[in-house]
Amino acid sequence: MELKTFYENLGADYNIVLRRLLRESLIYKYLNMLIKDPSFETLQNAVESEDFEEIFRAAHTIKGMALNLELPPLAAAASDLTEYLRYITSGEADISVVKEKYEKIRNEYETVLKLME
């Protein structure tokens, strides 16, 4: 995978992540850590079990990783879910809204994985 092309295909700015992480080897390292990180699986399981606190934690972790790696579409999708859940209690959350927002994260995550092949 050529990093500059990867970031261009995502509509992201390669130069921003390079300035942040300083070396391509670190960008590769952290991208590989992203795909091995259990947060996406945790999010998926939490959505299935309707565990809103765990959904928030997992989505927030994904958002942080995506922001650090300059993956704006994934970061935006994860941010949308975390902000939806941030100020509401579990009893007020609408699982259909959560599932819709989760699907956006899943789609963006799968796009990242596909482009990393």
Phi and psi restraints in degrees (range 20) as a CNS / XPLOR table:
assign (resid 1 and name C) (resid 2 and name N)
       (resid 2 and name CA) (resid 2 and name C) 1.0 -91.5 20.0 2
assign (resid 2 and name N) (resid 2 and name CA)
       (resid 2 and name C) (resid 3 and name N) 1.0 119.9 20.0 2
assign (resid 2 and name C) (resid 3 and name N)
       (resid 3 and name CA) (resid 3 and name C) 1.0 -60.1 20.0 2
assign (resid 3 and name N) (resid 3 and name CA)
       (resid 3 and name C) (resid 4 and name N) 1.0 -44.1 20.0 2
assign (resid 3 and name C) (resid 4 and name N)
       (resid 4 and name CA) (resid 4 and name C) 1.0 -61.5 20.0 2
assign (resid 4 and name N) (resid 4 and name CA)
       (resid 4 and name C) (resid 5 and name N) 1.0 -43.1 20.0 2
assign (resid 4 and name C) (resid 5 and name N)
       (resid 5 and name CA) (resid 5 and name C) 1.0 -64.9 20.0 2
assign (resid 5 and name N) (resid 5 and name CA)
       (resid 5 and name C) (resid 6 and name N) 1.0 -42.0 20.0 2
assign (resid 5 and name C) (resid 6 and name N)
       (resid 6 and name CA) (resid 6 and name C) 1.0 -55.3 20.0 2
assign (resid 6 and name N) (resid 6 and name CA)
       (resid 6 and name C) (resid 7 and name N) 1.0 -49.5 20.0 2
assign (resid 6 and name C) (resid 7 and name N)
       (resid 7 and name CA) (resid 7 and name C) 1.0 -68.6 20.0 2
assign (resid 7 and name N) (resid 7 and name CA)
       (resid 7 and name C) (resid 8 and name N) 1.0 -37.3 20.0 2
assign (resid 7 and name C) (resid 8 and name N)
       (resid 8 and name CA) (resid 8 and name C) 1.0 -61.9 20.0 2
assign (resid 8 and name N) (resid 8 and name CA)
       (resid 8 and name C) (resid 9 and name N) 1.0 -42.8 20.0 2
assign (resid 8 and name C) (resid 9 and name N)
       (resid 9 and name CA) (resid 9 and name C) 1.0 -65.2 20.0 2
assign (resid 9 and name N) (resid 9 and name CA)
       (resid 9 and name C) (resid 10 and name N) 1.0 -25.2 20.0 2
assign (resid 9 and name C) (resid 10 and name N)
       (resid 10 and name CA) (resid 10 and name C) 1.0 -86.0 20.0 2
assign (resid 10 and name N) (resid 10 and name CA)
       (resid 10 and name C) (resid 11 and name N) 1.0 -8.4 20.0 2
assign (resid 10 and name C) (resid 11 and name N)
       (resid 11 and name CA) (resid 11 and name C) 1.0 74.6 20.0 2
assign (resid 11 and name N) (resid 11 and name CA)
       (resid 11 and name C) (resid 12 and name N) 1.0 26.9 20.0 2
assign (resid 11 and name C) (resid 12 and name N)
       (resid 12 and name CA) (resid 12 and name C) 1.0 -110.8 20.0 2
assign (resid 12 and name N) (resid 12 and name CA)
       (resid 12 and name C) (resid 13 and name N) 1.0 168.4 20.0 2
assign (resid 12 and name C) (resid 13 and name N)
       (resid 13 and name CA) (resid 13 and name C) 1.0 -102.6 20.0 2
assign (resid 13 and name N) (resid 13 and name CA)
       (resid 13 and name C) (resid 14 and name N) 1.0 105.4 20.0 2
assign (resid 13 and name C) (resid 14 and name N)
       (resid 14 and name CA) (resid 14 and name C) 1.0 -57.3 20.0 2
assign (resid 14 and name N) (resid 14 and name CA)
       (resid 14 and name C) (resid 15 and name N) 1.0 -39.0 20.0 2
assign (resid 14 and name C) (resid 15 and name N)
       (resid 15 and name CA) (resid 15 and name C) 1.0 -64.1 20.0 2
assign (resid 15 and name N) (resid 15 and name CA)
       (resid 15 and name C) (resid 16 and name N) 1.0 -31.2 20.0 2
assign (resid 15 and name C) (resid 16 and name N)
       (resid 16 and name CA) (resid 16 and name C) 1.0 -65.7 20.0 2
assign (resid 16 and name N) (resid 16 and name CA)
       (resid 16 and name C) (resid 17 and name N) 1.0 -48.1 20.0 2
assign (resid 16 and name C) (resid 17 and name N)
       (resid 17 and name CA) (resid 17 and name C) 1.0 -68.3 20.0 2
assign (resid 17 and name N) (resid 17 and name CA)
       (resid 17 and name C) (resid 18 and name N) 1.0 -33.6 20.0 2
assign (resid 17 and name C) (resid 18 and name N)
       (resid 18 and name CA) (resid 18 and name C) 1.0 -66.1 20.0 2
assign (resid 18 and name N) (resid 18 and name CA)
       (resid 18 and name C) (resid 19 and name N) 1.0 -41.7 20.0 2
assign (resid 18 and name C) (resid 19 and name N)
       (resid 19 and name CA) (resid 19 and name C) 1.0 -63.7 20.0 2
assign (resid 19 and name N) (resid 19 and name CA)
       (resid 19 and name C) (resid 20 and name N) 1.0 -37.1 20.0 2
assign (resid 19 and name C) (resid 20 and name N)
       (resid 20 and name CA) (resid 20 and name C) 1.0 -70.3 20.0 2
assign (resid 20 and name N) (resid 20 and name CA)
       (resid 20 and name C) (resid 21 and name N) 1.0 -45.0 20.0 2
assign (resid 20 and name C) (resid 21 and name N)
       (resid 21 and name CA) (resid 21 and name C) 1.0 -101.2 20.0 2
assign (resid 21 and name N) (resid 21 and name CA)
       (resid 21 and name C) (resid 22 and name N) 1.0 -10.4 20.0 2
assign (resid 21 and name C) (resid 22 and name N)
       (resid 22 and name CA) (resid 22 and name C) 1.0 75.9 20.0 2
assign (resid 22 and name N) (resid 22 and name CA)
       (resid 22 and name C) (resid 23 and name N) 1.0 -30.3 20.0 2
assign (resid 22 and name C) (resid 23 and name N)
       (resid 23 and name CA) (resid 23 and name C) 1.0 -139.0 20.0 2
assign (resid 23 and name N) (resid 23 and name CA)
       (resid 23 and name C) (resid 24 and name N) 1.0 144.7 20.0 2
assign (resid 23 and name C) (resid 24 and name N)
       (resid 24 and name CA) (resid 24 and name C) 1.0 -60.1 20.0 2
assign (resid 24 and name N) (resid 24 and name CA)
       (resid 24 and name C) (resid 25 and name N) 1.0 -35.9 20.0 2
assign (resid 24 and name C) (resid 25 and name N)
       (resid 25 and name CA) (resid 25 and name C) 1.0 -59.9 20.0 2
assign (resid 25 and name N) (resid 25 and name CA)
       (resid 25 and name C) (resid 26 and name N) 1.0 -34.8 20.0 2
assign (resid 25 and name C) (resid 26 and name N)
       (resid 26 and name CA) (resid 26 and name C) 1.0 -73.4 20.0 2
assign (resid 26 and name N) (resid 26 and name CA)
       (resid 26 and name C) (resid 27 and name N) 1.0 -34.8 20.0 2
assign (resid 26 and name C) (resid 27 and name N)
       (resid 27 and name CA) (resid 27 and name C) 1.0 -62.6 20.0 2
assign (resid 27 and name N) (resid 27 and name CA)
       (resid 27 and name C) (resid 28 and name N) 1.0 -48.0 20.0 2
assign (resid 27 and name C) (resid 28 and name N)
       (resid 28 and name CA) (resid 28 and name C) 1.0 -57.8 20.0 2
assign (resid 28 and name N) (resid 28 and name CA)
       (resid 28 and name C) (resid 29 and name N) 1.0 -45.6 20.0 2
assign (resid 28 and name C) (resid 29 and name N)
       (resid 29 and name CA) (resid 29 and name C) 1.0 -57.6 20.0 2
assign (resid 29 and name N) (resid 29 and name CA)
       (resid 29 and name C) (resid 30 and name N) 1.0 -48.4 20.0 2
assign (resid 29 and name C) (resid 30 and name N)
       (resid 30 and name CA) (resid 30 and name C) 1.0 -74.4 20.0 2
assign (resid 30 and name N) (resid 30 and name CA)
       (resid 30 and name C) (resid 31 and name N) 1.0 -31.4 20.0 2
assign (resid 30 and name C) (resid 31 and name N)
       (resid 31 and name CA) (resid 31 and name C) 1.0 -63.9 20.0 2
assign (resid 31 and name N) (resid 31 and name CA)
       (resid 31 and name C) (resid 32 and name N) 1.0 -41.3 20.0 2
assign (resid 31 and name C) (resid 32 and name N)
       (resid 32 and name CA) (resid 32 and name C) 1.0 -66.3 20.0 2
assign (resid 32 and name N) (resid 32 and name CA)
       (resid 32 and name C) (resid 33 and name N) 1.0 -35.0 20.0 2
assign (resid 32 and name C) (resid 33 and name N)
       (resid 33 and name CA) (resid 33 and name C) 1.0 -65.2 20.0 2
assign (resid 33 and name N) (resid 33 and name CA)
       (resid 33 and name C) (resid 34 and name N) 1.0 -36.7 20.0 2
assign (resid 33 and name C) (resid 34 and name N)
       (resid 34 and name CA) (resid 34 and name C) 1.0 -59.1 20.0 2
assign (resid 34 and name N) (resid 34 and name CA)
       (resid 34 and name C) (resid 35 and name N) 1.0 -46.1 20.0 2
assign (resid 34 and name C) (resid 35 and name N)
       (resid 35 and name CA) (resid 35 and name C) 1.0 -73.6 20.0 2
assign (resid 35 and name N) (resid 35 and name CA)
       (resid 35 and name C) (resid 36 and name N) 1.0 -20.2 20.0 2
assign (resid 35 and name C) (resid 36 and name N)
       (resid 36 and name CA) (resid 36 and name C) 1.0 -92.8 20.0 2
assign (resid 36 and name N) (resid 36 and name CA)
       (resid 36 and name C) (resid 37 and name N) 1.0 -14.4 20.0 2
assign (resid 36 and name C) (resid 37 and name N)
       (resid 37 and name CA) (resid 37 and name C) 1.0 -65.7 20.0 2
assign (resid 37 and name N) (resid 37 and name CA)
       (resid 37 and name C) (resid 38 and name N) 1.0 138.2 20.0 2
assign (resid 37 and name C) (resid 38 and name N)
       (resid 38 and name CA) (resid 38 and name C) 1.0 -79.0 20.0 2
assign (resid 38 and name N) (resid 38 and name CA)
       (resid 38 and name C) (resid 39 and name N) 1.0 1.0 20.0 2
assign (resid 38 and name C) (resid 39 and name N)
       (resid 39 and name CA) (resid 39 and name C) 1.0 -61.9 20.0 2
assign (resid 39 and name N) (resid 39 and name CA)
       (resid 39 and name C) (resid 40 and name N) 1.0 -37.2 20.0 2
assign (resid 39 and name C) (resid 40 and name N)
       (resid 40 and name CA) (resid 40 and name C) 1.0 -67.8 20.0 2
assign (resid 40 and name N) (resid 40 and name CA)
       (resid 40 and name C) (resid 41 and name N) 1.0 -42.8 20.0 2
assign (resid 40 and name C) (resid 41 and name N)
       (resid 41 and name CA) (resid 41 and name C) 1.0 -64.4 20.0 2
assign (resid 41 and name N) (resid 41 and name CA)
       (resid 41 and name C) (resid 42 and name N) 1.0 -40.0 20.0 2
assign (resid 41 and name C) (resid 42 and name N)
       (resid 42 and name CA) (resid 42 and name C) 1.0 -60.3 20.0 2
assign (resid 42 and name N) (resid 42 and name CA)
       (resid 42 and name C) (resid 43 and name N) 1.0 -43.4 20.0 2
assign (resid 42 and name C) (resid 43 and name N)
       (resid 43 and name CA) (resid 43 and name C) 1.0 -61.5 20.0 2
assign (resid 43 and name N) (resid 43 and name CA)
       (resid 43 and name C) (resid 44 and name N) 1.0 -47.1 20.0 2
assign (resid 43 and name C) (resid 44 and name N)
       (resid 44 and name CA) (resid 44 and name C) 1.0 -58.1 20.0 2
assign (resid 44 and name N) (resid 44 and name CA)
       (resid 44 and name C) (resid 45 and name N) 1.0 -47.9 20.0 2
assign (resid 44 and name C) (resid 45 and name N)
       (resid 45 and name CA) (resid 45 and name C) 1.0 -64.3 20.0 2
assign (resid 45 and name N) (resid 45 and name CA)
       (resid 45 and name C) (resid 46 and name N) 1.0 -39.1 20.0 2
assign (resid 45 and name C) (resid 46 and name N)
       (resid 46 and name CA) (resid 46 and name C) 1.0 -66.5 20.0 2
assign (resid 46 and name N) (resid 46 and name CA)
       (resid 46 and name C) (resid 47 and name N) 1.0 -38.0 20.0 2
assign (resid 46 and name C) (resid 47 and name N)
       (resid 47 and name CA) (resid 47 and name C) 1.0 -64.4 20.0 2
assign (resid 47 and name N) (resid 47 and name CA)
       (resid 47 and name C) (resid 48 and name N) 1.0 -44.5 20.0 2
assign (resid 47 and name C) (resid 48 and name N)
       (resid 48 and name CA) (resid 48 and name C) 1.0 -61.1 20.0 2
assign (resid 48 and name N) (resid 48 and name CA)
       (resid 48 and name C) (resid 49 and name N) 1.0 -36.5 20.0 2
assign (resid 48 and name C) (resid 49 and name N)
       (resid 49 and name CA) (resid 49 and name C) 1.0 -93.8 20.0 2
assign (resid 49 and name N) (resid 49 and name CA)
       (resid 49 and name C) (resid 50 and name N) 1.0 0.8 20.0 2
assign (resid 49 and name C) (resid 50 and name N)
       (resid 50 and name CA) (resid 50 and name C) 1.0 56.8 20.0 2
assign (resid 50 and name N) (resid 50 and name CA)
       (resid 50 and name C) (resid 51 and name N) 1.0 41.2 20.0 2
assign (resid 50 and name C) (resid 51 and name N)
       (resid 51 and name CA) (resid 51 and name C) 1.0 -93.0 20.0 2
assign (resid 51 and name N) (resid 51 and name CA)
       (resid 51 and name C) (resid 52 and name N) 1.0 91.8 20.0 2
assign (resid 51 and name C) (resid 52 and name N)
       (resid 52 and name CA) (resid 52 and name C) 1.0 -64.9 20.0 2
assign (resid 52 and name N) (resid 52 and name CA)
       (resid 52 and name C) (resid 53 and name N) 1.0 -35.0 20.0 2
assign (resid 52 and name C) (resid 53 and name N)
       (resid 53 and name CA) (resid 53 and name C) 1.0 -65.9 20.0 2
assign (resid 53 and name N) (resid 53 and name CA)
       (resid 53 and name C) (resid 54 and name N) 1.0 -42.1 20.0 2
assign (resid 53 and name C) (resid 54 and name N)
       (resid 54 and name CA) (resid 54 and name C) 1.0 -70.4 20.0 2
assign (resid 54 and name N) (resid 54 and name CA)
       (resid 54 and name C) (resid 55 and name N) 1.0 -34.9 20.0 2
assign (resid 54 and name C) (resid 55 and name N)
       (resid 55 and name CA) (resid 55 and name C) 1.0 -59.3 20.0 2
assign (resid 55 and name N) (resid 55 and name CA)
       (resid 55 and name C) (resid 56 and name N) 1.0 -47.7 20.0 2
assign (resid 55 and name C) (resid 56 and name N)
       (resid 56 and name CA) (resid 56 and name C) 1.0 -59.0 20.0 2
assign (resid 56 and name N) (resid 56 and name CA)
       (resid 56 and name C) (resid 57 and name N) 1.0 -48.8 20.0 2
assign (resid 56 and name C) (resid 57 and name N)
       (resid 57 and name CA) (resid 57 and name C) 1.0 -61.0 20.0 2
assign (resid 57 and name N) (resid 57 and name CA)
       (resid 57 and name C) (resid 58 and name N) 1.0 -46.5 20.0 2
assign (resid 57 and name C) (resid 58 and name N)
       (resid 58 and name CA) (resid 58 and name C) 1.0 -66.4 20.0 2
assign (resid 58 and name N) (resid 58 and name CA)
       (resid 58 and name C) (resid 59 and name N) 1.0 -44.1 20.0 2
assign (resid 58 and name C) (resid 59 and name N)
       (resid 59 and name CA) (resid 59 and name C) 1.0 -64.3 20.0 2
assign (resid 59 and name N) (resid 59 and name CA)
       (resid 59 and name C) (resid 60 and name N) 1.0 -37.8 20.0 2
assign (resid 59 and name C) (resid 60 and name N)
       (resid 60 and name CA) (resid 60 and name C) 1.0 -65.3 20.0 2
assign (resid 60 and name N) (resid 60 and name CA)
       (resid 60 and name C) (resid 61 and name N) 1.0 -39.7 20.0 2
assign (resid 60 and name C) (resid 61 and name N)
       (resid 61 and name CA) (resid 61 and name C) 1.0 -64.1 20.0 2
assign (resid 61 and name N) (resid 61 and name CA)
       (resid 61 and name C) (resid 62 and name N) 1.0 -44.3 20.0 2
assign (resid 61 and name C) (resid 62 and name N)
       (resid 62 and name CA) (resid 62 and name C) 1.0 -61.8 20.0 2
assign (resid 62 and name N) (resid 62 and name CA)
       (resid 62 and name C) (resid 63 and name N) 1.0 -42.4 20.0 2
assign (resid 62 and name C) (resid 63 and name N)
       (resid 63 and name CA) (resid 63 and name C) 1.0 -58.6 20.0 2
assign (resid 63 and name N) (resid 63 and name CA)
       (resid 63 and name C) (resid 64 and name N) 1.0 -46.1 20.0 2
assign (resid 63 and name C) (resid 64 and name N)
       (resid 64 and name CA) (resid 64 and name C) 1.0 -62.2 20.0 2
assign (resid 64 and name N) (resid 64 and name CA)
       (resid 64 and name C) (resid 65 and name N) 1.0 -44.8 20.0 2
assign (resid 64 and name C) (resid 65 and name N)
       (resid 65 and name CA) (resid 65 and name C) 1.0 -63.1 20.0 2
assign (resid 65 and name N) (resid 65 and name CA)
       (resid 65 and name C) (resid 66 and name N) 1.0 -43.2 20.0 2
assign (resid 65 and name C) (resid 66 and name N)
       (resid 66 and name CA) (resid 66 and name C) 1.0 -65.0 20.0 2
assign (resid 66 and name N) (resid 66 and name CA)
       (resid 66 and name C) (resid 67 and name N) 1.0 -39.0 20.0 2
assign (resid 66 and name C) (resid 67 and name N)
       (resid 67 and name CA) (resid 67 and name C) 1.0 -65.6 20.0 2
assign (resid 67 and name N) (resid 67 and name CA)
       (resid 67 and name C) (resid 68 and name N) 1.0 -44.1 20.0 2
assign (resid 67 and name C) (resid 68 and name N)
       (resid 68 and name CA) (resid 68 and name C) 1.0 -63.9 20.0 2
assign (resid 68 and name N) (resid 68 and name CA)
       (resid 68 and name C) (resid 69 and name N) 1.0 -31.8 20.0 2
assign (resid 68 and name C) (resid 69 and name N)
       (resid 69 and name CA) (resid 69 and name C) 1.0 -94.3 20.0 2
assign (resid 69 and name N) (resid 69 and name CA)
       (resid 69 and name C) (resid 70 and name N) 1.0 6.2 20.0 2
assign (resid 69 and name C) (resid 70 and name N)
       (resid 70 and name CA) (resid 70 and name C) 1.0 56.3 20.0 2
assign (resid 70 and name N) (resid 70 and name CA)
       (resid 70 and name C) (resid 71 and name N) 1.0 57.5 20.0 2
assign (resid 70 and name C) (resid 71 and name N)
       (resid 71 and name CA) (resid 71 and name C) 1.0 -117.4 20.0 2
assign (resid 71 and name N) (resid 71 and name CA)
       (resid 71 and name C) (resid 72 and name N) 1.0 74.2 20.0 2
assign (resid 71 and name C) (resid 72 and name N)
       (resid 72 and name CA) (resid 72 and name C) 1.0 -56.0 20.0 2
assign (resid 72 and name N) (resid 72 and name CA)
       (resid 72 and name C) (resid 73 and name N) 1.0 -42.9 20.0 2
assign (resid 72 and name C) (resid 73 and name N)
       (resid 73 and name CA) (resid 73 and name C) 1.0 -63.1 20.0 2
assign (resid 73 and name N) (resid 73 and name CA)
       (resid 73 and name C) (resid 74 and name N) 1.0 -40.9 20.0 2
assign (resid 73 and name C) (resid 74 and name N)
       (resid 74 and name CA) (resid 74 and name C) 1.0 -68.2 20.0 2
assign (resid 74 and name N) (resid 74 and name CA)
       (resid 74 and name C) (resid 75 and name N) 1.0 -42.5 20.0 2
assign (resid 74 and name C) (resid 75 and name N)
       (resid 75 and name CA) (resid 75 and name C) 1.0 -61.7 20.0 2
assign (resid 75 and name N) (resid 75 and name CA)
       (resid 75 and name C) (resid 76 and name N) 1.0 -42.0 20.0 2
assign (resid 75 and name C) (resid 76 and name N)
       (resid 76 and name CA) (resid 76 and name C) 1.0 -65.4 20.0 2
assign (resid 76 and name N) (resid 76 and name CA)
       (resid 76 and name C) (resid 77 and name N) 1.0 -41.8 20.0 2
assign (resid 76 and name C) (resid 77 and name N)
       (resid 77 and name CA) (resid 77 and name C) 1.0 -64.7 20.0 2
assign (resid 77 and name N) (resid 77 and name CA)
       (resid 77 and name C) (resid 78 and name N) 1.0 -44.1 20.0 2
assign (resid 77 and name C) (resid 78 and name N)
       (resid 78 and name CA) (resid 78 and name C) 1.0 -67.2 20.0 2
assign (resid 78 and name N) (resid 78 and name CA)
       (resid 78 and name C) (resid 79 and name N) 1.0 -38.2 20.0 2
assign (resid 78 and name C) (resid 79 and name N)
       (resid 79 and name CA) (resid 79 and name C) 1.0 -64.1 20.0 2
assign (resid 79 and name N) (resid 79 and name CA)
       (resid 79 and name C) (resid 80 and name N) 1.0 -39.7 20.0 2
assign (resid 79 and name C) (resid 80 and name N)
       (resid 80 and name CA) (resid 80 and name C) 1.0 -58.6 20.0 2
assign (resid 80 and name N) (resid 80 and name CA)
       (resid 80 and name C) (resid 81 and name N) 1.0 -43.3 20.0 2
assign (resid 80 and name C) (resid 81 and name N)
       (resid 81 and name CA) (resid 81 and name C) 1.0 -70.4 20.0 2
assign (resid 81 and name N) (resid 81 and name CA)
       (resid 81 and name C) (resid 82 and name N) 1.0 -44.4 20.0 2
assign (resid 81 and name C) (resid 82 and name N)
       (resid 82 and name CA) (resid 82 and name C) 1.0 -64.0 20.0 2
assign (resid 82 and name N) (resid 82 and name CA)
       (resid 82 and name C) (resid 83 and name N) 1.0 -39.8 20.0 2
assign (resid 82 and name C) (resid 83 and name N)
       (resid 83 and name CA) (resid 83 and name C) 1.0 -68.9 20.0 2
assign (resid 83 and name N) (resid 83 and name CA)
       (resid 83 and name C) (resid 84 and name N) 1.0 -33.2 20.0 2
assign (resid 83 and name C) (resid 84 and name N)
       (resid 84 and name CA) (resid 84 and name C) 1.0 -61.8 20.0 2
assign (resid 84 and name N) (resid 84 and name CA)
       (resid 84 and name C) (resid 85 and name N) 1.0 -42.0 20.0 2
assign (resid 84 and name C) (resid 85 and name N)
       (resid 85 and name CA) (resid 85 and name C) 1.0 -87.7 20.0 2
assign (resid 85 and name N) (resid 85 and name CA)
       (resid 85 and name C) (resid 86 and name N) 1.0 -15.6 20.0 2
assign (resid 85 and name C) (resid 86 and name N)
       (resid 86 and name CA) (resid 86 and name C) 1.0 -56.1 20.0 2
assign (resid 86 and name N) (resid 86 and name CA)
       (resid 86 and name C) (resid 87 and name N) 1.0 -43.9 20.0 2
assign (resid 86 and name C) (resid 87 and name N)
       (resid 87 and name CA) (resid 87 and name C) 1.0 -113.5 20.0 2
assign (resid 87 and name N) (resid 87 and name CA)
       (resid 87 and name C) (resid 88 and name N) 1.0 16.4 20.0 2
assign (resid 87 and name C) (resid 88 and name N)
       (resid 88 and name CA) (resid 88 and name C) 1.0 -119.7 20.0 2
assign (resid 88 and name N) (resid 88 and name CA)
       (resid 88 and name C) (resid 89 and name N) 1.0 154.7 20.0 2
assign (resid 88 and name C) (resid 89 and name N)
       (resid 89 and name CA) (resid 89 and name C) 1.0 -87.8 20.0 2
assign (resid 89 and name N) (resid 89 and name CA)
       (resid 89 and name C) (resid 90 and name N) 1.0 162.8 20.0 2
assign (resid 89 and name C) (resid 90 and name N)
       (resid 90 and name CA) (resid 90 and name C) 1.0 -54.3 20.0 2
assign (resid 90 and name N) (resid 90 and name CA)
       (resid 90 and name C) (resid 91 and name N) 1.0 -37.6 20.0 2
assign (resid 90 and name C) (resid 91 and name N)
       (resid 91 and name CA) (resid 91 and name C) 1.0 -67.8 20.0 2
assign (resid 91 and name N) (resid 91 and name CA)
       (resid 91 and name C) (resid 92 and name N) 1.0 -20.8 20.0 2
assign (resid 91 and name C) (resid 92 and name N)
       (resid 92 and name CA) (resid 92 and name C) 1.0 -93.5 20.0 2
assign (resid 92 and name N) (resid 92 and name CA)
       (resid 92 and name C) (resid 93 and name N) 1.0 -16.3 20.0 2
assign (resid 92 and name C) (resid 93 and name N)
       (resid 93 and name CA) (resid 93 and name C) 1.0 -72.6 20.0 2
assign (resid 93 and name N) (resid 93 and name CA)
       (resid 93 and name C) (resid 94 and name N) 1.0 139.5 20.0 2
assign (resid 93 and name C) (resid 94 and name N)
       (resid 94 and name CA) (resid 94 and name C) 1.0 -98.5 20.0 2
assign (resid 94 and name N) (resid 94 and name CA)
       (resid 94 and name C) (resid 95 and name N) 1.0 113.2 20.0 2
assign (resid 94 and name C) (resid 95 and name N)
       (resid 95 and name CA) (resid 95 and name C) 1.0 -61.4 20.0 2
assign (resid 95 and name N) (resid 95 and name CA)
       (resid 95 and name C) (resid 96 and name N) 1.0 -30.2 20.0 2
assign (resid 95 and name C) (resid 96 and name N)
       (resid 96 and name CA) (resid 96 and name C) 1.0 -67.2 20.0 2
assign (resid 96 and name N) (resid 96 and name CA)
       (resid 96 and name C) (resid 97 and name N) 1.0 -36.1 20.0 2
assign (resid 96 and name C) (resid 97 and name N)
       (resid 97 and name CA) (resid 97 and name C) 1.0 -67.7 20.0 2
assign (resid 97 and name N) (resid 97 and name CA)
       (resid 97 and name C) (resid 98 and name N) 1.0 -43.7 20.0 2
assign (resid 97 and name C) (resid 98 and name N)
       (resid 98 and name CA) (resid 98 and name C) 1.0 -60.0 20.0 2
assign (resid 98 and name N) (resid 98 and name CA)
       (resid 98 and name C) (resid 99 and name N) 1.0 -45.3 20.0 2
assign (resid 98 and name C) (resid 99 and name N)
       (resid 99 and name CA) (resid 99 and name C) 1.0 -63.8 20.0 2
assign (resid 99 and name N) (resid 99 and name CA)
       (resid 99 and name C) (resid 100 and name N) 1.0 -38.7 20.0 2
assign (resid 99 and name C) (resid 100 and name N)
       (resid 100 and name CA) (resid 100 and name C) 1.0 -62.9 20.0 2
assign (resid 100 and name N) (resid 100 and name CA)
       (resid 100 and name C) (resid 101 and name N) 1.0 -43.8 20.0 2
assign (resid 100 and name C) (resid 101 and name N)
       (resid 101 and name CA) (resid 101 and name C) 1.0 -70.3 20.0 2
assign (resid 101 and name N) (resid 101 and name CA)
       (resid 101 and name C) (resid 102 and name N) 1.0 -36.0 20.0 2
assign (resid 101 and name C) (resid 102 and name N)
       (resid 102 and name CA) (resid 102 and name C) 1.0 -60.8 20.0 2
assign (resid 102 and name N) (resid 102 and name CA)
       (resid 102 and name C) (resid 103 and name N) 1.0 -42.2 20.0 2
assign (resid 102 and name C) (resid 103 and name N)
       (resid 103 and name CA) (resid 103 and name C) 1.0 -59.8 20.0 2
assign (resid 103 and name N) (resid 103 and name CA)
       (resid 103 and name C) (resid 104 and name N) 1.0 -36.3 20.0 2
assign (resid 103 and name C) (resid 104 and name N)
       (resid 104 and name CA) (resid 104 and name C) 1.0 -64.7 20.0 2
assign (resid 104 and name N) (resid 104 and name CA)
       (resid 104 and name C) (resid 105 and name N) 1.0 -41.9 20.0 2
assign (resid 104 and name C) (resid 105 and name N)
       (resid 105 and name CA) (resid 105 and name C) 1.0 -62.6 20.0 2
assign (resid 105 and name N) (resid 105 and name CA)
       (resid 105 and name C) (resid 106 and name N) 1.0 -46.8 20.0 2
assign (resid 105 and name C) (resid 106 and name N)
       (resid 106 and name CA) (resid 106 and name C) 1.0 -58.3 20.0 2
assign (resid 106 and name N) (resid 106 and name CA)
       (resid 106 and name C) (resid 107 and name N) 1.0 -44.6 20.0 2
assign (resid 106 and name C) (resid 107 and name N)
       (resid 107 and name CA) (resid 107 and name C) 1.0 -62.3 20.0 2
assign (resid 107 and name N) (resid 107 and name CA)
       (resid 107 and name C) (resid 108 and name N) 1.0 -43.7 20.0 2
assign (resid 107 and name C) (resid 108 and name N)
       (resid 108 and name CA) (resid 108 and name C) 1.0 -68.1 20.0 2
assign (resid 108 and name N) (resid 108 and name CA)
       (resid 108 and name C) (resid 109 and name N) 1.0 -39.0 20.0 2
assign (resid 108 and name C) (resid 109 and name N)
       (resid 109 and name CA) (resid 109 and name C) 1.0 -62.7 20.0 2
assign (resid 109 and name N) (resid 109 and name CA)
       (resid 109 and name C) (resid 110 and name N) 1.0 -44.8 20.0 2
assign (resid 109 and name C) (resid 110 and name N)
       (resid 110 and name CA) (resid 110 and name C) 1.0 -64.1 20.0 2
assign (resid 110 and name N) (resid 110 and name CA)
       (resid 110 and name C) (resid 111 and name N) 1.0 -35.2 20.0 2
assign (resid 110 and name C) (resid 111 and name N)
       (resid 111 and name CA) (resid 111 and name C) 1.0 -62.4 20.0 2
assign (resid 111 and name N) (resid 111 and name CA)
       (resid 111 and name C) (resid 112 and name N) 1.0 -44.9 20.0 2
assign (resid 111 and name C) (resid 112 and name N)
       (resid 112 and name CA) (resid 112 and name C) 1.0 -59.5 20.0 2
assign (resid 112 and name N) (resid 112 and name CA)
       (resid 112 and name C) (resid 113 and name N) 1.0 -47.7 20.0 2
assign (resid 112 and name C) (resid 113 and name N)
       (resid 113 and name CA) (resid 113 and name C) 1.0 -60.5 20.0 2
assign (resid 113 and name N) (resid 113 and name CA)
       (resid 113 and name C) (resid 114 and name N) 1.0 -43.6 20.0 2
assign (resid 113 and name C) (resid 114 and name N)
       (resid 114 and name CA) (resid 114 and name C) 1.0 -62.6 20.0 2
assign (resid 114 and name N) (resid 114 and name CA)
       (resid 114 and name C) (resid 115 and name N) 1.0 -43.4 20.0 2
assign (resid 114 and name C) (resid 115 and name N)
       (resid 115 and name CA) (resid 115 and name C) 1.0 -70.3 20.0 2
assign (resid 115 and name N) (resid 115 and name CA)
       (resid 115 and name C) (resid 116 and name N) 1.0 -20.8 20.0 2
assign (resid 115 and name C) (resid 116 and name N)
       (resid 116 and name CA) (resid 116 and name C) 1.0 -81.0 20.0 2
assign (resid 116 and name N) (resid 116 and name CA)
       (resid 116 and name C) (resid 117 and name N) 1.0 -12.5 20.0 2
